[in-house]
Amino acid sequence: MKFRLISIPAFKAVHSGVDQAFDFNPEGKLGKFNAYFSEITVKNQDNFSPRDYLYYDKKQQGLVWMYAIFEGLDTKSFPVMDFDGGLYVTYFYNDGDNKRNEELYGEAIKWIKSSDYLELDERENHYAMGHIITPPFIKENLDNAQMESFIPVKIKNKA
């Protein structure tokens, strides 16, 4: 099997807001959010991974980047949201390899739809999302990174 089934707990998150321009430049909405959370120093008790996720908001048609907050974190002027957490089917690919991502996403959706016990669980603020799992120092030295994708699912009702 190419896929894992994991559970992500509910958490409060600071987020970029919806960016319909997909702007990762330093002055863009996503670029400013990246600069903000990249400067955060996390205490050992709060150091779990991943803390940040990027997803496409189908309703508002833009990207949203969120970061799990912890007590005492200054969220600056960024909005805060409650993230529901839940079950996710995950897979990995090289960041930027959109063709491979589309292939794996299609295979994962087919696998979920053929499952006797899982179904998609997409809803507002609960969409497929991704996280770069390669540490920054490795990415800089190898000029490559791996992305983990998360597809929200739930257990089918057995009614």
Stockholm file with secondary structure:
# STOCKHOLM 1.0

chainA/1-159         MKFRLISIPAFKAVHSGVDQAFDFNPEGKLGKFNAYFSEITVKNQDNFSPRDYLYYDKKQQGLVWMYAIFEGLDTKSFPVMDFDGGLYVTYFYNDGDNKRNEELYGEAIKWIKSSDYLELDERENHYAMGHIITPPFIKENLDNAQMESFIPVKIKNKA
#=GR chainA/1-159 SS CCCEEEEECCEEEEECCCBTTCCCSTTSHHHHHHHHHHTCCCCGGGCCSCCEEEEEETTTTEEEEEEECCTTCCCTTCCEEEECCEEEEEEEEETTCHHHHHHHHHHHHHHHHTCSSEEECCBTTBCCEEEECSCHHHHHHHTCCEEEEEEEEEECCCC
#=GC SS_cons         CCCEEEEECCEEEEECCCBTTCCCSTTSHHHHHHHHHHTCCCCGGGCCSCCEEEEEETTTTEEEEEEECCTTCCCTTCCEEEECCEEEEEEEEETTCHHHHHHHHHHHHHHHHTCSSEEECCBTTBCCEEEECSCHHHHHHHTCCEEEEEEEEEECCCC
//
